[in-house]
């Protein structure tokens, strides 16, 4: 699962999903032992993070929606991993 971004201790992954149950562009965020899947439109698909980290992820997704969609297409159509800037800079 390629790491595409990180910020404030949150790791953001995206991976190619053949026959994904989510059926839409999304990311997987990990903080400690907690995980969450969030669609590029901000919908939480599964899981949860501590409140503060989940707010960071939701803000990042809102700011980077177009980049997440582009990364999803690149990965699923061309096996290309695109990195996306975090919240820190």
Secondary structure by P-SEA (a helix, b strand, c coil): cccccccccbbbbbcccccccccccbbbbbcccbbbbbccccccccccccaaaaaaaaaaaaacaaaaaaaaaaaacccbbbbbbcccc
